[in-house]
Amino acid sequence: RAADVALARTRITAPVDATVEALPVEVGERPRAGQTVAVLRARGAPFARVYVPESVRTGLAVGDAAEVRADGRDAVLRGRIRWIATEAAFTPYFALTQRDRGRLSYLAEIVVADGEDWPSGIPVQVWFPGADAP
């Protein structure tokens, strides 16, 4: 049983169906504990992490539609809000005045439909149809 456990620890498996994007460790190197040995790109619908201004956040909910665009692409892709933070990502260190409340933003994740061919890490712009702009 101990040998089986030791053998299982030598196997590297991906937690999801993915493509290897980079191998930062060379053959023969001994990676440190916790060091990344492979960078994977998960297959399936990608998602975008965006910061939503406070004035727009009040009109959004999980499942709402979004439009996603990227420079160099003519297509406008459909998206849906998968998750949106309940706490602001930025809070001024001083008491909030009416003017300062508009500086709050909320992190959100938008699942992008039909975006499988988009590379990881590209900047995108997201619009929320029906939401008031700041």
SULBEL-V416520 format. One record per residue. N is the residue number from 1. RES is the residue in one letter. OMEGA is omega in whole degrees, 0 to 359 (999 if undefined). BURIAL is # if it has 24 or more other C-alpha atoms within 12 Angstrom, else .. D_FIRST is the distance of its C-alpha to the first C-alpha in Angstrom with 2 decimals. Layout:
n=N res=RES omega=OMEGA burial=BURIAL d_first=D_FIRST
n=N res=RES omega=OMEGA burial=BURIAL d_first=D_FIRST
//
This chain:
n=1 res=R omega=179 burial=. d_first=0.00
n=2 res=A omega=179 burial=. d_first=3.84
n=3 res=A omega=178 burial=. d_first=5.41
n=4 res=D omega=178 burial=. d_first=5.10
n=5 res=V omega=179 burial=. d_first=6.37
n=6 res=A omega=178 burial=. d_first=8.72
n=7 res=L omega=179 burial=. d_first=9.88
n=8 res=A omega=179 burial=. d_first=10.63
n=9 res=R omega=179 burial=. d_first=12.63
n=10 res=T omega=181 burial=. d_first=14.76
n=11 res=R omega=176 burial=. d_first=16.05
n=12 res=I omega=180 burial=. d_first=19.24
n=13 res=T omega=179 burial=. d_first=20.29
n=14 res=A omega=179 burial=. d_first=23.54
n=15 res=P omega=180 burial=. d_first=23.74
n=16 res=V omega=174 burial=. d_first=26.84
n=17 res=D omega=187 burial=. d_first=28.69
n=18 res=A omega=174 burial=. d_first=30.37
n=19 res=T omega=178 burial=. d_first=32.14
n=20 res=V omega=181 burial=. d_first=31.38
n=21 res=E omega=180 burial=. d_first=34.45
n=22 res=A omega=175 burial=. d_first=33.74
n=23 res=L omega=185 burial=. d_first=31.29
n=24 res=P omega=180 burial=. d_first=32.36
n=25 res=V omega=180 burial=. d_first=29.97
n=26 res=E omega=177 burial=. d_first=31.08
n=27 res=V omega=180 burial=. d_first=28.97
n=28 res=G omega=177 burial=. d_first=28.02
n=29 res=E omega=176 burial=. d_first=28.32
n=30 res=R omega=181 burial=. d_first=25.61
n=31 res=P omega=175 burial=. d_first=25.76
n=32 res=R omega=177 burial=. d_first=25.96
n=33 res=A omega=179 burial=. d_first=23.62
n=34 res=G omega=181 burial=. d_first=24.91
n=35 res=Q omega=178 burial=. d_first=27.16
n=36 res=T omega=178 burial=. d_first=27.92
n=37 res=V omega=177 burial=. d_first=26.71
n=38 res=A omega=175 burial=. d_first=28.28
n=39 res=V omega=184 burial=. d_first=31.06
n=40 res=L omega=172 burial=. d_first=30.90
n=41 res=R omega=182 burial=# d_first=33.73
n=42 res=A omega=176 burial=. d_first=32.71
n=43 res=R omega=181 burial=. d_first=34.53
n=44 res=G omega=184 burial=. d_first=36.77
n=45 res=A omega=176 burial=# d_first=39.51
n=46 res=P omega=175 burial=# d_first=39.84
n=47 res=F omega=179 burial=# d_first=41.05
n=48 res=A omega=173 burial=# d_first=43.54
n=49 res=R omega=182 burial=# d_first=43.46
n=50 res=V omega=174 burial=# d_first=47.03
n=51 res=Y omega=183 burial=# d_first=48.99
n=52 res=V omega=178 burial=# d_first=51.38
n=53 res=P omega=182 burial=# d_first=54.58
n=54 res=E omega=182 burial=# d_first=55.31
n=55 res=S omega=178 burial=. d_first=58.37
n=56 res=V omega=184 burial=# d_first=56.31
n=57 res=R omega=184 burial=# d_first=53.27
n=58 res=T omega=181 burial=# d_first=55.33
n=59 res=G omega=184 burial=. d_first=55.86
n=60 res=L omega=176 burial=# d_first=52.29
n=61 res=A omega=176 burial=# d_first=49.38
n=62 res=V omega=181 burial=. d_first=45.97
n=63 res=G omega=179 burial=. d_first=46.66
n=64 res=D omega=181 burial=# d_first=50.03
n=65 res=A omega=176 burial=# d_first=51.05
n=66 res=A omega=173 burial=# d_first=51.28
n=67 res=E omega=184 burial=# d_first=52.78
n=68 res=V omega=179 burial=# d_first=50.96
n=69 res=R omega=176 burial=# d_first=52.81
n=70 res=A omega=177 burial=. d_first=52.05
n=71 res=D omega=178 burial=. d_first=54.53
n=72 res=G omega=178 burial=. d_first=55.16
n=73 res=R omega=179 burial=. d_first=54.19
n=74 res=D omega=185 burial=. d_first=56.91
n=75 res=A omega=171 burial=. d_first=54.62
n=76 res=V omega=182 burial=. d_first=54.16
n=77 res=L omega=177 burial=# d_first=50.74
n=78 res=R omega=176 burial=# d_first=50.06
n=79 res=G omega=177 burial=# d_first=47.62
n=80 res=R omega=177 burial=# d_first=46.49
n=81 res=I omega=178 burial=# d_first=45.62
n=82 res=R omega=184 burial=# d_first=41.90
n=83 res=W omega=175 burial=# d_first=41.91
n=84 res=I omega=184 burial=# d_first=44.60
n=85 res=A omega=176 burial=# d_first=44.41
n=86 res=T omega=178 burial=. d_first=46.18
n=87 res=E omega=182 burial=. d_first=46.91
n=88 res=A omega=178 burial=. d_first=48.99
n=89 res=A omega=179 burial=. d_first=47.47
n=90 res=F omega=175 burial=. d_first=50.65
n=91 res=T omega=179 burial=. d_first=52.63
n=92 res=P omega=182 burial=. d_first=55.53
n=93 res=Y omega=178 burial=. d_first=55.44
n=94 res=F omega=181 burial=. d_first=58.81
n=95 res=A omega=183 burial=. d_first=59.91
n=96 res=L omega=172 burial=. d_first=59.96
n=97 res=T omega=180 burial=. d_first=63.42
n=98 res=Q omega=180 burial=. d_first=64.28
n=99 res=R omega=184 burial=. d_first=64.40
n=100 res=D omega=180 burial=. d_first=61.02
n=101 res=R omega=179 burial=. d_first=59.17
n=102 res=G omega=180 burial=. d_first=59.55
n=103 res=R omega=178 burial=. d_first=57.36
n=104 res=L omega=176 burial=# d_first=54.23
n=105 res=S omega=185 burial=# d_first=51.64
n=106 res=Y omega=179 burial=# d_first=48.54
n=107 res=L omega=178 burial=# d_first=45.48
n=108 res=A omega=174 burial=# d_first=44.83
n=109 res=E omega=182 burial=# d_first=42.57
n=110 res=I omega=176 burial=# d_first=44.35
n=111 res=V omega=184 burial=# d_first=42.51
n=112 res=V omega=178 burial=# d_first=44.56
n=113 res=A omega=177 burial=# d_first=45.12
n=114 res=D omega=180 burial=. d_first=45.57
n=115 res=G omega=185 burial=# d_first=44.66
n=116 res=E omega=182 burial=. d_first=41.67
n=117 res=D omega=179 burial=. d_first=43.64
n=118 res=W omega=178 burial=# d_first=44.50
n=119 res=P omega=178 burial=. d_first=42.80
n=120 res=S omega=171 burial=. d_first=40.74
n=121 res=G omega=180 burial=. d_first=42.64
n=122 res=I omega=178 burial=. d_first=46.16
n=123 res=P omega=179 burial=. d_first=48.57
n=124 res=V omega=173 burial=# d_first=49.84
n=125 res=Q omega=182 burial=. d_first=52.52
n=126 res=V omega=174 burial=# d_first=52.02
n=127 res=W omega=178 burial=# d_first=54.83
n=128 res=F omega=180 burial=# d_first=54.66
n=129 res=P omega=179 burial=. d_first=57.35
n=130 res=G omega=179 burial=. d_first=59.43
n=131 res=A omega=177 burial=. d_first=58.23
n=132 res=D omega=176 burial=. d_first=60.96
n=133 res=A omega=179 burial=. d_first=60.84
n=134 res=P omega=999 burial=. d_first=61.20
//
